[in-house]
Amino acid sequence: MLFLVVGVSACQPQSEANPQAVEPSGYAFHGVSVVELTRTDGSIRSNQTVLVEGDRITAVGDTASLSVPENYQHIDGTGKYILAGLAEMHGHVPPASGFGQYPDRYLDDVLFMYVANGVTTVRGMLGYPHQLQLKQDIADGKRIGPTLYLAGPSFNGNSIESPEQATQRVIDQRDEGWDLLKVHPGLTLAEYQAMAKTARDAKMDFGGHVPTDVGLEEALKAGQRTIDHLDGYLEAIDATNRAASKYELEYLVALSLRHNVAVVPTQALWATIIGAADKEALRAYPEINYVPQQVRDGWFGYLTEPTLGYFNEDNAMVQQQNRQRLIKALYDGGVTMIFGTDAPQLFSVPGFSAMHEIRMLRDAGIPTAGILHSATVAAGEYFANKDKFGAIAEGQRADFILLNENPLITPETLAEHAGVMVAGQWLDRETIDARLADIAKAYAELTETEQ
């Protein structure tokens, strides 16, 4: 592969007598504790060895008994934990061209920030023409980045003008090789139904928003696989500006279970969008140094002059409390939850945004194991027909995070990990920190130049 980095400090030498030892054919992580997750609980398997060759986990077993092939790089994981890589199930990848708005490097920096924070899979939810090639470049090792599953250009009130056009767009995106369809606001009911029927016939998933003319119940009946941002839920019970009742939440849970839908909450980002977030805390996020000044300016500008129709400052706290109660009710009721942050959006910096979302979901009362399950196992189950990932087991894609503490007890350890394995490429902490420092330095210098 093009990008292969091994942390010297964490590794044992192959042979002191042979300074010209050949490149290792695989990796062996010794003495680690493997984190295993169910929807409601987590457990630890101690003193394990995890073997990686190519882009696959080839074996997991007791360190004392597991045989390691010759010419593997040995990494001492004593006292450390291995967690499957996180999935960003509502993420974005910038255009290949900055269109004069962003530095040319921004695309590669976004991809790196994802993996630097242990996000090894991204479901891209707004397609651009170059992205299918970008997805292949990452798979071929020509770029470092998460494995991408991509929605094509969205179905919305501007891109679709008739049911016939919606039908043809589904066929076109299927033939072009997109993984799923993205729904945005603005579709009429007839356009949405034409899209949904054609998608079902083409065996293509569709997810995202719920257009106002469609409504939550019709979207669920049509087979929309994910409802992102909890869009349409509070609208379905007319509770965007008043407290939702227990019985209304129970209705939404039952409706979701009936249609076997999954939700991608994006709670932290939505708090910012509707005006419920702490503005000073947002401005103080240290990770904003990793995005270009143009992006920062847009984010800061939103705090003073919001431009999205979802902004509802007068009732923002009521709506946010409803959203927190709703996601807890959905989780407790057994509705599938899949992790997403909508990065890179308002103060949602790729990868770094995961910790803000985890904190928000914990504040809603969801256990850490359930949150981590939504970002690993549940994402792997969603894409089970594409690949095997989301767990630490033989045959799974070699995506994982080496952690210094037990994430079930201390989820903050995700932000201070010891390294990331992404599709068989090992990035140690030193390498990650050096690249992040380079990103921050480059954007600081660009800002000074523009001033």
C-alpha positions as CSV (number, residue, x, y, z in Angstrom):
1,M,0.0,0.0,0.0
2,L,1.1,3.6,-0.6
3,F,0.8,4.7,3.0
4,L,2.1,2.4,5.7
5,V,3.4,3.7,9.0
6,V,4.6,1.7,11.9
7,G,5.2,3.2,15.3
8,V,8.8,2.4,16.3
9,S,8.3,3.0,20.0
10,A,5.4,0.5,20.2
11,C,7.0,-2.2,18.2
12,Q,9.6,-4.9,18.9
13,P,12.4,-5.2,16.3
14,Q,12.2,-8.0,13.8
15,S,15.8,-9.1,14.3
16,E,18.7,-7.2,15.8
17,A,21.1,-9.3,13.8
18,N,19.5,-8.4,10.5
19,P,19.1,-4.6,10.1
20,Q,17.9,-5.1,6.6
21,A,14.9,-7.3,7.5
22,V,12.2,-7.4,4.8
23,E,9.0,-5.4,5.2
24,P,6.6,-7.3,7.5
25,S,3.8,-9.2,5.9
26,G,1.4,-8.5,8.7
27,Y,0.8,-7.2,12.2
28,A,0.5,-8.9,15.6
29,F,-1.0,-6.9,18.5
30,H,-0.1,-8.7,21.7
31,G,-1.7,-8.7,25.1
32,V,-4.6,-6.4,24.3
33,S,-8.1,-6.4,25.7
34,V,-10.7,-6.7,23.0
35,V,-13.9,-4.7,23.4
36,E,-17.1,-6.6,22.5
37,L,-20.4,-4.9,22.2
38,T,-24.1,-5.7,22.1
39,R,-26.9,-3.2,21.7
40,T,-27.3,-2.9,25.5
41,D,-24.0,-4.1,27.0
42,G,-20.3,-4.4,26.5
43,S,-17.6,-6.9,27.7
44,I,-13.9,-7.3,27.6
45,R,-11.7,-10.3,26.5
46,S,-8.4,-9.8,28.1
47,N,-4.9,-10.9,27.0
48,Q,-5.7,-11.4,23.4
49,T,-3.5,-11.3,20.2
50,V,-5.0,-9.8,17.1
51,L,-3.4,-10.6,13.8
52,V,-3.8,-8.5,10.6
53,E,-2.7,-9.3,7.1
54,G,-3.6,-7.1,4.2
55,D,-6.9,-5.4,5.0
56,R,-8.3,-8.3,7.1
57,I,-8.2,-9.4,10.7
58,T,-6.9,-13.0,10.2
59,A,-7.1,-14.3,13.8
60,V,-8.0,-13.3,17.4
61,G,-7.0,-15.5,20.3
62,D,-5.2,-15.9,23.6
63,T,-1.8,-14.4,23.5
64,A,-0.3,-17.4,25.3
65,S,-1.4,-19.8,22.7
66,L,-2.0,-18.1,19.3
67,S,0.7,-18.8,16.8
68,V,2.0,-15.8,14.9
69,P,3.3,-16.3,11.3
70,E,6.9,-15.3,10.5
71,N,7.8,-11.8,9.5
72,Y,4.9,-10.1,11.3
73,Q,5.4,-6.7,13.0
74,H,4.9,-7.2,16.7
75,I,3.1,-4.5,18.7
76,D,2.9,-4.6,22.4
77,G,-0.6,-3.9,23.5
78,T,-0.3,-4.7,27.2
79,G,-2.7,-2.6,29.2
80,K,-4.4,-1.4,26.1
81,Y,-7.8,-2.0,24.5
82,I,-8.8,-2.6,20.9
83,L,-12.2,-1.3,19.7
84,A,-13.5,-1.6,16.2
85,G,-13.2,1.5,14.2
86,L,-16.0,4.0,14.4
87,A,-18.4,4.7,11.5
88,E,-19.7,8.1,10.6
89,M,-23.1,7.2,9.1
90,H,-24.1,10.7,8.1
91,G,-20.9,12.3,6.9
92,H,-19.7,14.3,4.0
93,V,-16.7,14.5,1.7
94,P,-15.8,17.9,0.2
95,P,-15.7,18.3,-3.6
96,A,-12.4,17.5,-5.3
97,S,-12.1,21.1,-6.4
98,G,-12.5,23.9,-3.8
99,F,-14.2,26.1,-6.5
100,G,-12.1,29.0,-5.2
101,Q,-13.5,28.7,-1.7
102,Y,-11.3,26.1,-0.1
103,P,-7.6,25.3,-0.2
104,D,-6.7,22.4,-2.6
105,R,-5.6,20.3,0.4
106,Y,-8.9,20.4,2.2
107,L,-10.3,17.2,0.7
108,D,-7.2,15.1,1.8
109,D,-7.2,16.8,5.2
110,V,-10.8,15.9,5.8
111,L,-10.2,12.3,4.9
112,F,-7.2,12.2,7.3
113,M,-9.1,13.9,10.2
114,Y,-11.7,11.1,10.0
115,V,-9.1,8.3,10.4
116,A,-7.0,10.3,12.8
117,N,-9.9,10.1,15.2
118,G,-10.7,6.4,14.7
119,V,-13.4,6.9,12.1
120,T,-12.6,4.2,9.6
121,T,-15.9,4.1,7.7
122,V,-18.0,7.0,6.3
123,R,-21.4,6.9,4.7
124,G,-21.2,10.0,2.5
125,M,-24.6,11.6,2.3
126,L,-24.2,14.0,-0.6
127,G,-22.5,12.8,-3.8
128,Y,-20.2,14.8,-6.1
129,P,-19.1,13.4,-9.5
130,H,-15.5,12.7,-8.4
131,Q,-16.4,10.7,-5.3
132,L,-16.7,7.3,-6.9
133,Q,-13.1,7.6,-8.1
134,L,-12.1,8.9,-4.7
135,K,-13.7,5.8,-3.1
136,Q,-11.7,3.6,-5.4
137,D,-8.5,5.5,-4.8
138,I,-8.8,4.9,-1.1
139,A,-9.6,1.2,-1.6
140,D,-6.5,0.9,-3.8
141,G,-4.3,2.6,-1.3
142,K,-3.6,5.7,-3.4
143,R,-5.1,8.0,-0.7
144,I,-5.3,7.6,3.1
145,G,-8.9,7.8,4.2
146,P,-11.9,5.8,5.6
147,T,-13.7,3.3,3.6
148,L,-16.5,5.2,1.8
149,Y,-20.1,4.2,1.0
150,L,-21.6,6.9,-1.0
151,A,-25.0,8.4,-1.7
152,G,-25.3,10.0,-5.1
153,P,-26.3,13.7,-5.7
154,S,-29.5,14.3,-3.7
155,F,-33.2,14.0,-4.5
156,N,-34.6,17.4,-3.6
157,G,-37.0,20.1,-4.7
158,N,-34.4,21.7,-7.0
159,S,-33.0,18.5,-8.6
160,I,-36.4,16.8,-9.2
161,E,-39.3,18.3,-11.1
162,S,-41.5,15.3,-11.9
163,P,-42.1,11.6,-10.8
164,E,-40.6,10.6,-14.2
165,Q,-37.4,12.5,-13.5
166,A,-37.2,10.9,-10.0
167,T,-37.5,7.4,-11.5
168,Q,-34.8,8.1,-14.1
169,R,-32.4,9.5,-11.5
170,V,-32.7,6.3,-9.4
171,I,-31.8,4.2,-12.5
172,D,-29.0,6.5,-13.4
173,Q,-27.5,6.4,-9.9
174,R,-27.8,2.6,-9.7
175,D,-26.0,2.3,-13.0
176,E,-23.3,4.8,-12.0
177,G,-22.5,2.7,-9.0
178,W,-23.7,4.7,-6.0
179,D,-24.3,2.8,-2.8
180,L,-27.6,4.5,-1.8
181,L,-29.9,7.4,-2.5
182,K,-30.0,10.7,-0.5
183,V,-33.3,12.4,0.2
184,H,-33.4,16.1,0.9
185,P,-36.4,18.4,1.5
186,G,-38.6,19.7,-1.3
187,L,-39.9,16.5,-3.0
188,T,-43.6,16.2,-3.6
189,L,-45.4,13.1,-2.5
190,A,-45.7,11.8,-6.0
191,E,-42.0,12.4,-6.7
192,Y,-41.0,10.7,-3.5
193,Q,-43.2,7.7,-4.1
194,A,-41.8,7.3,-7.6
195,M,-38.3,7.5,-6.3
196,A,-39.1,5.0,-3.5
197,K,-40.8,2.4,-5.8
198,T,-37.9,2.5,-8.3
199,A,-35.4,2.2,-5.5
200,R,-37.1,-0.8,-4.1
201,D,-37.2,-2.4,-7.5
202,A,-33.5,-1.6,-8.0
203,K,-32.7,-2.9,-4.5
204,M,-31.2,0.5,-3.5
205,D,-31.5,1.9,0.0
206,F,-32.5,5.5,0.5
207,G,-32.2,7.7,3.5
208,G,-31.8,11.2,4.9
209,H,-34.5,13.8,5.4
210,V,-38.3,13.6,5.3
211,P,-39.8,16.0,2.9
212,T,-42.7,18.1,4.3
213,D,-45.2,16.9,1.7
214,V,-44.3,13.3,2.5
215,G,-44.3,13.2,6.3
216,L,-42.8,10.6,8.6
217,E,-45.5,7.9,8.3
218,E,-45.5,7.9,4.5
219,A,-41.6,7.8,4.4
220,L,-41.6,4.8,6.7
221,K,-44.3,3.0,4.7
222,A,-42.3,3.6,1.5
223,G,-39.3,1.8,3.0
224,Q,-36.9,4.7,3.8
225,R,-34.1,2.8,5.6
226,T,-32.7,5.6,7.8
227,I,-34.3,8.8,9.1
228,D,-31.3,11.1,9.6
229,H,-31.4,14.0,12.2
230,L,-34.6,12.6,13.5
231,D,-36.2,14.6,10.7
232,G,-39.9,14.5,10.6
233,Y,-40.3,12.9,14.1
234,L,-41.3,15.9,16.1
235,E,-43.2,17.4,13.2
236,A,-45.3,14.2,13.1
237,I,-46.6,15.0,16.6
238,D,-46.5,18.8,16.1
239,A,-44.0,19.1,19.0
240,T,-41.3,21.5,17.7
241,N,-42.4,24.3,20.1
242,R,-43.9,22.5,23.0
243,A,-43.1,19.5,25.2
244,A,-43.9,16.1,23.7
245,S,-46.0,13.8,25.9
246,K,-45.0,10.4,27.0
247,Y,-47.8,8.9,24.9
248,E,-46.7,10.8,21.7
249,L,-43.1,9.4,22.1
250,E,-44.5,5.9,22.6
251,Y,-46.4,6.4,19.3
252,L,-43.2,7.4,17.5
253,V,-41.4,4.3,18.9
254,A,-44.2,2.0,17.9
255,L,-44.3,3.5,14.4
256,S,-40.5,3.1,14.0
257,L,-40.6,-0.5,15.1
258,R,-43.5,-1.3,12.8
259,H,-41.5,-0.3,9.8
260,N,-38.0,-1.5,11.0
261,V,-36.4,1.9,10.4
262,A,-33.0,3.0,11.7
263,V,-32.3,6.5,13.0
264,V,-29.1,8.5,12.7
265,P,-29.6,11.2,15.4
266,T,-26.8,13.8,14.8
267,Q,-27.9,15.3,18.1
268,A,-24.9,17.6,18.7
269,L,-25.0,19.2,15.3
270,W,-28.7,19.7,15.4
271,A,-28.5,21.5,18.8
272,T,-26.2,24.0,17.0
273,I,-28.6,24.3,14.0
274,I,-31.7,25.0,16.0
275,G,-30.0,27.4,18.3
276,A,-29.8,25.3,21.5
277,A,-26.0,24.9,21.7
278,D,-23.6,27.0,23.9
279,K,-22.2,29.5,21.4
280,E,-19.1,30.3,23.5
281,A,-18.3,26.6,23.9
282,L,-18.6,26.1,20.1
283,R,-16.3,29.0,19.5
284,A,-13.7,27.5,21.9
285,Y,-13.5,24.1,20.2
286,P,-9.8,23.5,19.7
287,E,-10.4,21.4,16.6
288,I,-11.6,24.3,14.6
289,N,-7.9,25.1,14.0
290,Y,-7.9,22.1,11.6
291,V,-10.4,23.7,9.1
292,P,-9.7,26.5,6.7
293,Q,-10.5,30.1,7.7
294,Q,-13.2,30.3,5.1
295,V,-15.0,27.4,6.8
296,R,-14.5,28.9,10.3
297,D,-15.9,32.2,9.1
298,G,-19.1,30.5,7.8
299,W,-19.5,28.7,11.1
300,F,-19.0,31.8,13.2
301,G,-21.3,33.7,10.9
302,Y,-24.1,31.2,11.5
303,L,-24.0,32.0,15.2
304,T,-24.9,35.6,14.6
305,E,-27.0,35.3,11.4
306,P,-28.4,31.8,11.1
307,T,-29.3,30.9,7.6
308,L,-31.1,27.5,8.0
309,G,-34.8,27.2,8.3
310,Y,-34.5,24.8,11.2
311,F,-33.3,27.6,13.4
312,N,-35.8,28.2,16.2
313,E,-34.2,30.1,18.9
314,D,-37.4,31.0,20.8
315,N,-38.2,27.3,21.2
316,A,-34.7,25.8,20.7
317,M,-34.4,24.4,24.3
318,V,-37.8,22.8,24.3
319,Q,-37.1,21.2,20.9
320,Q,-33.7,20.0,22.1
321,Q,-35.2,18.5,25.2
322,N,-37.8,16.8,23.1
323,R,-35.0,15.4,20.8
324,Q,-33.1,14.0,23.8
325,R,-36.2,12.4,25.3
326,L,-37.1,11.0,21.8
327,I,-33.8,9.4,21.2
328,K,-33.8,7.8,24.6
329,A,-37.4,6.5,24.0
330,L,-36.3,5.1,20.6
331,Y,-33.3,3.4,22.1
332,D,-35.2,2.0,25.1
333,G,-37.9,0.8,22.7
334,G,-35.5,-1.2,20.6
335,V,-35.3,1.0,17.5
336,T,-32.0,0.7,15.6
337,M,-29.7,3.6,16.2
338,I,-26.7,4.3,14.0
339,F,-24.0,6.8,14.8
340,G,-23.5,10.0,12.8
341,T,-22.5,13.6,13.3
342,D,-23.0,15.2,9.9
343,A,-19.3,16.3,9.6
344,P,-18.0,18.6,8.3
345,Q,-20.9,20.9,9.1
346,L,-21.3,23.7,11.7
347,F,-18.6,23.1,14.3
348,S,-18.8,19.4,13.5
349,V,-15.1,18.8,12.5
350,P,-14.5,15.4,10.9
351,G,-13.6,12.8,13.5
352,F,-13.4,15.2,16.4
353,S,-17.2,15.6,16.2
354,A,-17.6,12.0,17.5
355,M,-16.8,13.0,21.1
356,H,-19.4,15.7,21.1
357,E,-22.0,13.3,19.8
358,I,-21.1,10.7,22.3
359,R,-21.4,13.2,25.2
360,M,-24.8,14.3,23.9
361,L,-26.1,10.8,23.6
362,R,-24.8,10.0,27.1
363,D,-26.6,13.1,28.4
364,A,-29.8,11.6,26.9
365,G,-29.3,8.6,29.1
366,I,-28.0,6.1,26.5
367,P,-25.3,3.8,27.9
368,T,-21.8,4.0,26.5
369,A,-22.0,0.5,25.2
370,G,-25.1,1.3,23.2
371,I,-23.5,4.4,21.7
372,L,-20.3,2.5,20.7
373,H,-22.5,-0.3,19.3
374,S,-24.3,2.2,17.1
375,A,-20.9,3.4,15.8
376,T,-19.5,-0.1,15.2
377,V,-21.6,-3.2,15.1
378,A,-24.8,-1.5,14.0
379,A,-23.0,0.2,11.1
380,G,-21.5,-3.1,10.0
381,E,-24.9,-4.7,10.1
382,Y,-26.3,-1.9,7.9
383,F,-23.6,-2.6,5.3
384,A,-23.5,-6.4,5.8
385,N,-24.2,-6.9,2.1
386,K,-21.1,-4.8,1.2
387,D,-18.4,-6.1,3.6
388,K,-17.6,-7.3,7.1
389,F,-16.6,-4.7,9.6
390,G,-17.6,-3.3,13.0
391,A,-16.2,-6.0,15.2
392,I,-12.9,-7.5,16.2
393,A,-13.1,-11.0,14.7
394,E,-11.5,-13.1,12.0
395,G,-12.5,-12.0,8.5
396,Q,-13.5,-8.5,9.5
397,R,-12.0,-5.6,7.8
398,A,-8.9,-4.5,9.8
399,D,-10.4,-1.3,11.1
400,F,-9.8,-0.6,14.8
401,I,-8.5,1.8,17.5
402,L,-5.8,1.0,20.0
403,L,-6.9,2.6,23.3
404,N,-5.1,3.4,26.5
405,E,-8.2,2.8,28.7
406,N,-11.4,0.9,28.7
407,P,-13.8,2.9,26.6
408,L,-16.8,1.4,28.3
409,I,-15.7,3.1,31.5
410,T,-13.9,6.1,30.0
411,P,-15.1,6.9,26.5
412,E,-12.9,10.1,26.6
413,T,-10.0,7.7,25.9
414,L,-11.1,7.7,22.2
415,A,-9.7,11.2,21.9
416,E,-6.3,10.1,23.2
417,H,-5.9,6.8,21.5
418,A,-2.5,5.1,20.8
419,G,-3.1,4.5,17.1
420,V,-5.6,3.6,14.4
421,M,-5.6,0.7,12.0
422,V,-7.6,1.6,8.8
423,A,-8.1,-1.2,6.3
424,G,-4.8,-2.7,7.3
425,Q,-2.8,0.5,7.4
426,W,-1.3,1.3,10.8
427,L,-1.1,4.9,11.9
428,D,0.6,5.4,15.3
429,R,-0.1,8.3,17.6
430,E,3.1,10.1,16.7
431,T,2.4,10.0,13.0
432,I,-1.2,11.2,13.5
433,D,-0.2,14.1,15.8
434,A,2.5,15.2,13.3
435,R,0.0,15.3,10.4
436,L,-2.6,17.1,12.5
437,A,0.0,19.7,13.5
438,D,0.9,20.1,9.8
439,I,-2.8,20.7,9.0
440,A,-3.2,23.3,11.7
441,K,0.0,25.1,10.7
442,A,-0.9,25.1,7.0
443,Y,-4.3,26.8,7.7
444,A,-2.8,29.3,10.1
445,E,-0.2,30.3,7.5
446,L,-2.9,30.6,4.8
447,T,-4.9,32.8,7.1
448,E,-1.9,35.1,7.7
449,T,-1.2,35.2,4.0
450,E,-4.8,36.3,3.2
451,Q,-4.6,39.0,5.9
